[in-house]
């Protein structure tokens, strides 16, 4: 036990250094008085009051919520049947498909964003195809620089991660379990509602929260694809840090987002317990 504890010390120190220390620094900054790219005493709640009362933050938070929920719902809805197919019906195609999904994760984040910028642009693939078919006369300008464009790009980015998480979560769904349920008279609807979804509840919640948190807090994709209407709270935080130089306000806004995400996690656990399903644990998948 002593040897095991001693070998864990370096890993614990790395975790503390990479995660806890920045959070502590952010927490200190959020209570300090703001200067131009600097902080000073005295300690104050002004940054939290400003972040909470800002009407611009309210609008951006709503955008973040819509983008996060839209992306999370779409990725889990698409990822679940793919993961189920890979576990139950893919057969010899399972490994090649998993390889392609894993390989797609190595594509550059920015390359995929710029690809969607080209696809959804006025002269992009979508508008060019619609014009060539005679469906439209003028380009559809709402496709780019909008919440829709941000959501589409984030769905494309996070789908591979969700599929892999849900595929790992389908491990209890062996072919024998499915066949036994069918032999006992379970139709497709009952199979999904009584067996597959209860088994997959925790992995689904994990995937949903994973995508929701990362997409709602993303600032690169909204900057390149969102424009004014698709901007999110992450863009505002980045601007407060880099452009405005108001570090306490940026730190306070970040912590308010963190609190909101923690509340979402606790709410997910409460829902799972209320439904009598497994409690959400990120290591379960």
N, C-alpha and C positions, 0 to 999 in steps of 0.2 A: 504493500500500500504506500509506503514511504517513497519507494523508488518510482512508482507510478505517478505520485504527486510531484516529485521533483522533475520528472520528464515533461510534465504538463506546464511547468512554470514558464518556459520560453514562449509557448503558444499563448498562454494567458497574457504575458507581457506584450506580445505583438497585438493581440486584440485590444488591450487597454490603450496601447499607443496609437493605433489606427482609428479606433472608434470612440473610446471614452474621452480621451484628451481633447480631440476637436469639439466634442459636445460640451465639455466643460468650458472651453475657450469661448464657444458661441454663447453659452449661457451668461458668462461674465460680460461679454460685449453687449448682449441684449439689454443689460441693466445700466450701461454706462451712458454718459452724455455724448452726443454726436458732435464731431468736428468734421472738417473736410478731409476724408480719407484718414481719419484718426478718431480715437476715443479718449475720454478723460473722465475724471470724477466731477461731481458726485454721482453716486448710484441713483437711478431714477426709473420710474415705470413709464416714462413718456413714450418710449419706443413702442411698447405694447399697446398703449392707449391710441397712438397714432395708427398703428397697423390694424387694430381692431375697428377703429371708427372710419377708416378711409373708404369712401364710396368706390374708388377705383379698385381697391382690394376686394370689395364685395363682388364686383362684376367679374374680376379675374378669377376669384375663387369659384364662382358659378361656372365659368368656362372650364376651369380645372376639373370640377366635379362632373360636368357633362362629358368632357373628353375622357376622363378616367373611367367613368361608368360605361360609356359607349365602347371603349376599347376592351375593358375587362369582360363585359357581356359577350361581345363578338368573339373574342379569342377563346373563351371557355366554351361557348356554344359550338364553335368550329372544331376546337381541339378535342372535345370529348368523343365525338364519333370517330375521329381519326385514331385516337388512342385505343378506343374499343376495337376498331377494325384491326389495328396492328397486333393487339393481344390475342384476339379470338379467331380472326379470319384471314390474316395476311399470309400465313404459311411460310413458304420459302422466300416470299418477297419481303418479309419483315426486316431482315438485316439490311438489304439494299435501300429500303425506304427510310429506315432509321439513319443510315449513313448519309443519305441526301438531306434529311432534316438537320442532322448535326452539322453537315458541311455548310448549309445555308447560314448557320449562326456565325460563321467566320467572315461573311461578307461585311464590308465596311459599313458602319452605321451611317456615316455621311453620304456614302455612295447610294445607299438605298433611299435616303431622303431626297437627294438631288434627282434620282431616277423618277420618283413620284412627282417632283417638281416639273420634270419634263413631260411626264405622262398627262398630268392634269392641267398643264399650261394652255394658253390660248391657241398655240400652234402644236400642242401635244398630241399624243396618240388618240385620246378620247375625242377631243374636238375635231381632229382631222378625220377620224373614222365617221363620226356623225355627219359631218359636212359632206363627205364623199357619198354617204348613203342618202343624202337629201333630207335628213331629219331636222337639221338646223341650218339657218342661214348665217347666224353670227355665233362666235364662240361663247360657250357657257362660262362666264366669268366667275360664277360662284364656286366652281370646283376648286380653284386655287385660292390661297390666302383666306382660309376659312377654317372653322372647327372641323368641317367634314374632311378636308385635306389632312389635317393633323391626325385625326382619328384613323383614317385609312392607312397612313404611313406607320403609325404606331401599331396597328393590328398586324401589318406585314412584319414589323420588327419583332414583336413578342410572340407570334404564333409558334415558332419552333420551340421556345422555352416552355410554353404551356403544354404542347403536345408531349414533350419529354417528361414533364412533371406528372401529367395525367397518365401517361403510359406506365411510369413507375407505380402510380397509385392503383393501376388495374391488376397488379400482381395477384391479389386474392381471387380474381375472376378467371379461374382456370376453365378450360373447356368442359371439364367434368361437372363443375358447379352449374354452368349454363345448361348442359344437357340434362342434368338431374332436375332442374327447374322446369324445363320443357316436358320431361317425362311425367312430372307431377301436374301437368295441365296449365302451366303458366304461359299465357300469350305474350306477345311482344310488349304490350303496354304494362302488364303486371310484372313482366321480367325487368323492365326498366324502373318501375316505381317501387317495387318491393325488394329488389336485389341489387341492381347495378347502381342506382343513384344513392341508396343508403351506404353502400360500400365506398362509393366515390365521393361522399359528402365532404370529408376532410381534405382530400386532394383538390377537389373543386374549389373549396373555400381558400385553400392555400394559393392556388393559381389565380383566383379572382383577386385576392388582396395583393399578390405580387405584381400583377399587371396594373391594378388600380393605383397603387402607390407610385410606381415608377412612371406611369403615363401621366398621372395628375400632377406630378412634380417635375416633369421634363420641361426643359427650357430651350433645347437646341431645335427640336422639331417645330415647336410653335414659332420660333424666330424665323425659320426658313420657309415655313409653309402656312403659318397662321395669319400673318398680317395683323391688322388691328382687331378684326372680329374674332380671330382664333388665338389671340394672346392669352397666356395663362399666368397663374401666380408665380410660377417658377421664373418666368421672364422678368417679372417685376423684382423678384429677389435678386436676380443676377444684375439687373440694372442698378439697384440700390447699392450693390457691392462695387460694381465696376464703373458705372457711368456717373451716378450721383455721388458716390463716396459716403453714403450714410450707412455705416456698418451696423450700428445698434438697431436701426429700423429693419435692415435686411435680416439680422440675426433673430430679432423678435418675430418677424413674419415666418421665418423658417421654423421656429419653435411652435408657433401656433399651428402650422401645418403638421408638425410632428405630433402634437397633441390630438389633432383631428384624426390622424392615421391610427394612433393608439386606440382611440375610441372606436374606430371601425373594427379593429382587431378584437376588442373586448365584446363588441356587439355581435360579431361573427361567432365567438365562442358561446355567447348566451343563446343565440338562435340554434346552434347545433345541440346544446344541452336541452333546450326546450323541445326540440324534435326527437330527443332521445338518441342522438347520433354521437359519433366519436368527437371528442373535443379537438379543436384545431391545434395541431402541433406541427411546426414547420419541419421538424426532423422526421415526421411520420412518412413523408414521401421520399 
